[in-house]
Amino acid sequence: MQTHEQAPPCAADALFWLRRITVKGRSVGIARLCDAIADVRARQLASDEQIKTALPDCVSGHNYIPDALRADYAGALLTEYHNDECRPAGAGFL
């Protein structure tokens, strides 16, 4: 029996976990972005440079990031990291 993490997502599940970010002026869909941000937050990295290095590594597990655009993705991901949309809202968040 496969767990949810091992099973391929259905189309609705994939859309639910998809967030849009802007990279070099283009809208790009990133799967499981909030999960990646939560993982990086849990590391309690000290600087934005460390965070910019960690985010693309974490996101690339579920997304393709072209090597030529890695720095651009890192900047866009850092912007999303500092955005409050992925933070739990209060103690009642599950």
ChimeraX attribute file (.defattr): number of C-alpha atoms within 10 A of each C-alpha:
attribute: neighborCount
match mode: 1-to-1
recipient: residues
	/A:1	5
	/A:2	7
	/A:3	7
	/A:4	8
	/A:5	7
	/A:6	8
	/A:7	9
	/A:8	11
	/A:9	12
	/A:10	8
	/A:11	8
	/A:12	9
	/A:13	10
	/A:14	12
	/A:15	14
	/A:16	10
	/A:17	15
	/A:18	16
	/A:19	15
	/A:20	13
	/A:21	18
	/A:22	16
	/A:23	18
	/A:24	12
	/A:25	7
	/A:26	9
	/A:27	11
	/A:28	14
	/A:29	16
	/A:30	20
	/A:31	21
	/A:32	19
	/A:33	25
	/A:34	19
	/A:35	14
	/A:36	23
	/A:37	22
	/A:38	14
	/A:39	15
	/A:40	20
	/A:41	15
	/A:42	9
	/A:43	10
	/A:44	10
	/A:45	12
	/A:46	8
	/A:47	8
	/A:48	13
	/A:49	12
	/A:50	12
	/A:51	21
	/A:52	21
	/A:53	15
	/A:54	21
	/A:55	23
	/A:56	23
	/A:57	15
	/A:58	17
	/A:59	24
	/A:60	15
	/A:61	12
	/A:62	12
	/A:63	15
	/A:64	11
	/A:65	18
	/A:66	11
	/A:67	9
	/A:68	8
	/A:69	11
	/A:70	16
	/A:71	16
	/A:72	17
	/A:73	23
	/A:74	22
	/A:75	21
	/A:76	18
	/A:77	25
	/A:78	20
	/A:79	13
	/A:80	19
	/A:81	23
	/A:82	12
	/A:83	10
	/A:84	9
	/A:85	10
	/A:86	15
	/A:87	14
	/A:88	11
	/A:89	10
	/A:90	7
	/A:91	6
	/A:92	6
	/A:93	7
	/A:94	6
